[in-house]
């Protein structure tokens, strides 16, 4: 059985630190509990829309409330707490490890580094859970989760059966997967299998990793360690990104937009300092740069603003409503479009 709670505060479950309530709320610690939960066809929550919670770092509770009232979402919220790390197979080159969806992502990265398993060290200090990682193909500093992910085990709500998705089945794209498109709302991720490597192939060309390693006299390729790289990434992130425990935020709010080569050539003539990177189909433009050039870096309206050190981060300076943050975000979208004719898409899951 699963304990179904009512009118539960969602404040502890979202890193934007937005106060709201869930009409129904349950914690899932074992996949068997899902079979019981969805078998309750006559339960009051059985026909309600479902919201799945991981670490709450990619969620904005943006529903508008009446004056002086707390927002109540008429949903069933499921907090996925399935834990565990299991080595499936290994040889002298790699290890196959299954990780529960509820495991903290950063803690898993630290665990892998301690074991000497390479492939995700550049993804240190990304907030959230392992189960949320495949949804948007998390990435940082030149590495994406799709490079090490082998399989996703998921519970299909309609059939109440467990299904496995291969890497190819997940249809990964930039901050995208099948779980954000055709499979959205149809599956609950239970675990993820990764193939990690015992012989590192360091990826240091992105961002300021090499410069950070030089500062610590750790740039010698013959003595470089996974721990040194992961700690360099952590120092960089800490230097420019706010800690959600201290300042409410959900990390990067917008995706870096991809534009065609034709559009890029048009924009670069007018804005020669445009920060961009080549892709298979054109160019990826730095959303933070666009926001800054549109005059929104460090801007604040009431208790909502962009972080002074990184325009891509929207923050709750304390007591802001989710609807206020979403309104602020839409104003940024409009300002960037007016200046560059590029429309920014949220990376955050916005629940209205």
N, C-alpha and C positions, 0 to 999 in steps of 0.2 A: 504493500500500500504506500501511498504518497500523501503527506499532509498538505491539504489545500488551505492556504491562509487567505483571509479577506482583508481588503483595504490596507495593504502593506505599503509603507513608505519606500519609494524608489531612490531616495537620497543616497543610501550607501552603495547603490548599484549603478551609478553613472558618474563618470569622472568630470562632467561639466558641473557637478554639484547642484543639480536642479531638483527642487522639491516637487514631487508629484506622487500619486498613489496608484497602485495596481488594484483593480477590483478583485482579481484572484491572482495568487502567487504560489509557486511550488518549487522546491529544490529537488533536482534529480542527481542522485549519487551513484546509481547503477542503471544500466540500460534496461534491465528487467522491469524497472519501475515504470518505464514508458508504456509497456504492454498493458499494465494495470490501468494507468492513467487514461489511455485512449479507449479502453474497453468500457468506460463509464458513460455510456451513450445517453443516459437520462440525467446526468449531472448538470447543474446550472451553468458550468463553465464550458460544456462540451461543444457548444456552437459558437463560442466567442473567438474572435481573431487571436492568433497566437503571437507572442513576442518572445524571442529567445535572448537570454542574457548570458554573455560571457564575462569579460572584465568590465563591461560598460564603458569602454574607452572609445567606442566608435558609434555612440548613440547620442542624439540630441532629442530630448523630450520637449517638443516645440508646440504642443497643444495649448491653445489659448484658454485662459480661465476667466471667470467672472471676477469682478473687483473683490479683493481680499478673500478669495476662495482658492483652495488648493486644487490643482488639476487632478481629476480621477480618470484613469484610462479604463474603458470598459473591455479589458482584455484579460487573457490568461498569460501571465509572465512566467516563463520557465528559466530558472537559474541552473545552468549545466555545470555540475560539480564532479563529473566523472574523472577520477584520477588514475594514475598508474603509468609506469614506464617499463616496457618489456622488450628485451632483446630477442628478436625472432631468429636471425641468423647473423653470422659474421665470418669474415676471413681476414687475411692479412691486409687487404686493401680497404674494406668497408664494413659497416655494420648496419643492419636493418633493425630499426627500433619503432615499436608501437607506443604512442603516447595518448593518454586520455584527454578528451576534449576540455576538461576542466582545469588542466594543469596551467599554471602561470607561464606565459610564453618566455619572458625574460629569465625566469628560473630554469626553464628547460635549456635555454641557450647557455647559461652558466654551467649547468650539469654537463652538457655536451663538451664544452671547453675543458672542464675538469677531467673528463674521460679521454681527452685528446681526439675527439671526433670533430672533423672540420666540415664546413659548408654553410653554417648559419652564424658564425661569429660576427659578421657585419650587421646582423639583425638584433644585436643586443639592445636592451633598454627600450624595446617597443612594447607599449602597454597593451594588455589584453590577454586572452587565453589561446591555447593551442587550437581549440576547436574553431575559433574565429579566424585564424590565420588563412585557411584556404579560401574563405568567402571572397576576400578582396585581394588574394595573392599578395600578401604583405611584402614590402621590399624596402631596402635602404642601402645606400652606398654601393650601388651597382649590383646588388644581389636580390633575387626574388625567391619566394618560397617554392615556386614551381620547379626550381633547379634541384631540390632535394626531396620533394614530396613524391612518394610512390603510390600511395593509396589512401582514400578516405572511406571510413566506415560510417554509414549514416542510417538512421531510422526513417523509413518512409511512412508518413503519417496516414495516408489513405489506406494503404495495404497492411499497415502495422507489421512490416517486415524489414529486416536489415538488408541493406544493399551496399555493395562496395563499388566505389568509383576509382578507376585508374587515373593516372596523371592526365592522360589524353581525354578521358571522360569528363574531367573537370573543366576543360575548355578555358584554360587560363589566358587572360589578357592583362593589360596594364591595369592594376587595381580592380581586377574583374575575374569572374568565374561563372560557371553555370549556376552556382548557388545564389548569384545576384540577378539571374535572368530566368531561364526556363524553370529551374528548380527552386526558385525563391518561394519560401513558405511551405515547401512540400517535404522537406527533410530536416532532421535534427542530427548534426554531426556528433558522433560518439567517440571516435578516435582517429588518429592520423598516423600513417606509417611513413617514416623518413629513411632515406639511405644517406648516411654520413660517412665521411672518408677519414682514413687513418693517416693519409699523407696529404697535408694541406696544399691547396693551390690558392694562395692568398690573392685577394682582389683589393688592391690598394690604390687604384688609379682614380677612384671617385672621391669627390669632396676633398677634405683636408686630412685624410688619414695619414698619408706619407709625412706631411708637415708635423702632425701631432706625434708621430713616432720619432721623428728627428729630435723634437724637443726633449724627449725622454731617453735619447741615445739608444733607441731600439730599432734603428732602420737597417741594421745589417741583415741581409736576407738569409745568411747561413745560421743565424742564431734567433731569428724571429719566431715568436710563439703565438699560438692561438689566443692565449690570455692577453698578450701585449696588444694584439689587434682589437680584441673585444673591449679592452679597457680604453684604448684610444677612441673607439667609437663612442663609448659611454662618456668620456670627457668632452667630446665634441657636442654630443647631444645635450649634456648638462649645461654647457656653456651658452647655448642659444635657445633651449626649449624649456618651458616651465614644467615643474613637477605637479601633476594633477592633485597630489595630496596637499599642495600649498596654494595653487591657483587653479580654479576650475577650467578645464579645457579638454578637448578630445583629440589632441594632436593635429596633424595637417587637416584643415577643414575642406580644402578643395583639391581636386586632382590637378596635376600638371597637364594642361590641354595639349593634344596632338593636332597639328595643323598640316595642311598639304604644303608641298614645296612651293606651289604657286602663291598661296596665301602668305607663306613665310617671306618670299621675295618682295611681295607688296609691302609688308610691314617693315622689313629690315631697311628699306629705302627711307622710311620716315623715322624709324627708331633704330639706328645702327648699333646701339648698345644692348639690343634685345638678347637676353640670356636664353639659349636653346641648345638642344642636343639632337643629333641625327637619329631617325628611326627608320624602319623598313619602308614606311609609306610617306615620310615627310620629316617633320621636326616636332620635338617635344619642347614646349615652352615652359619656363619656370613660372608657376603661378604666383609665387611670392614676389618675384620681380614685377610682374604685371600689377599686382595689388599695390606695391610700393610706389610704382610710377604713377598710379592713379590717385595717389595721395592718401592712402589709407593705412600705411604702416604707422603703428603707435597711436592710431586714432581711437578716441573713446567717446561713447555716447552713454551717459548714465553709468551703469555698472557693467557694460559690455564694451569690449575693445579688441583691437589686434595687438598681439604681444610686441613690445617695442623692439625686441631683438629678432623677431621673425614674423613677417606680415602674414604668413600662411596659417598662423595659429590664432584662432579666435578664443578669447578668454572671458570668463565670468569673474569679475573683480570682487564679487561678493553679493549674493542676494538677487542676482538677475533671474528673470523668467526665461524659460526656454523660447517662448515666442519672441522675446526681445532679441535674443541671439540670432534667431532665424531671420528676423526683420533686418538686423544689422548685416547679415550675410547676403541677403537679397540686394541691399543697397550697394554692397561691394560688387556683386555680379553686374549690376547696372552700370556702375562707374567704369569698370574694366571694359565692358562691351562698348560703351560710348567712346572710349579712348582708342581701343584696339580692334573692335569688332570681333572679339573672342569671348565666348560665353563659358564661364567657369562652372564646372559640375561638382557638386559636393562629393567628397570622399566619405563623409560622415553619413550614417543612416539617420534621416530626419523623420521623427514620428510625430505627426500632427493629429 
